[in-house]
Structure formats: C-alpha cells, structure tokens
Amino acid sequence: MIELGDKVRCKHTGFTGIAVARTEFINGCVQYSLAPKVGKDSKYPEEFSLDEDSLEVISPRRKKPKQDETGGPVRIIKRHRMWKS
C-alpha cells in the first residue's frame, strides 16, 4: 500500500517521484499525484497523476521520531499567581 510521502516509480514508464496526493474516484479508481525532483534549472516540474496499480514503492517515507526521541529541550511551564483575591 502506498502512503503519502513514499518514493514511487511507474512500472510502465519508469517515472519516479514522491506521492503527494491521493485521489479516489466514485467508480473505485485510485490515482496518486507524483512530484518529481526539481530540475537543474531550479524550476519545479509539474505533478503527474498515475493509477495505483501501475505504481511500486521504491522507498517508504521517513517516519517522524516520537516526542521523546527528538533530542530537544524539555519545557516545563509553571503557572504563577499574580494577585490573591
């Protein structure tokens, strides 16, 4: 199964890109929009939509680290009472 963010390739044309959108039609057809790499001219090429059956996953997307695995600082927020009623 393809997830958004996976790097996929078309079995027929060899077109490679990142799955950025999934479209499911009322007749059951599922297509994914693929975004290719930016070209040498630094312009973003157009996305292409291809049928799910003609795509294969090359590499899955990276999973986000869990909250405690980010290595960032831990912030503890203390609530202060400004005035007593």
N, C-alpha and C positions, 0 to 999 in steps of 0.2 A: 504494500500500500504506500502511496506517495503522500508525503506530508509537505506542507508549505515550508520552504527553506532548503529542501533537498536539491542536490545537483542531479539532474536527469538528462538522458540522451534519447533522441528519437531512434528507434530501431531501424527505420527505413532510410532516413536522410542523414543521420549522424549529427544532427543539430543538437548542441549542448547548451544548457542554461539552468538557472535557478528557478524552481517553481514558486511563483509569486502570487498566483490567484487560481482558484478552483471554481469552475462553472458547471452546475448541474442543470441540464435541460429537463423539461417536463416529460420528454419521451425516454428519459433514463440515460441519455448520453452524458458523459463526464469529460470535460476538457480542462487542461491546465495551461495557464499562460506562463511562458518561459522568458526570463530576462537574460540575454547573453551578456558576456563581458563587454566592458567599454572598449571601443576601438582605439587604434593608435592615434587617431585624430582627436581623442578625448571627447567624442560625441557618443551619447547613449543611443544604441540601436533600438529599433522597435521591438516590442514583445511579440511573440508568436504563440498562438493557441493551438494545441495539438491534443488529439484524443488520448485518453488514459491508456487504452490498450496498446498504443504504439510507443509508449514511454517505458524506460527502465531506469531504476535508481543507480547512479554511479557512486555517490557518497551521500550518506544521510547528513542532515543538518546537525550542527553542534548543539548539544543540549546546554541550556543555561545552568550555571552552577547553583546549588542550593544556597539559601540565605547564609548559612553558617560557613560556607566554603568560599566566600568572595574575598576574604582576606582584608576587608575594610574595617574601619574602627567601629566599635560598638558605642552607640549613643544612648545615654540614659537621661530621659527628660524628667526633671524634678518640678513639681508644681509648688509654687510659693504662695503663701497668703500675704497679700499686701496690707489689708486692714482687717481688723476684727470688728464685727458688728456688735 
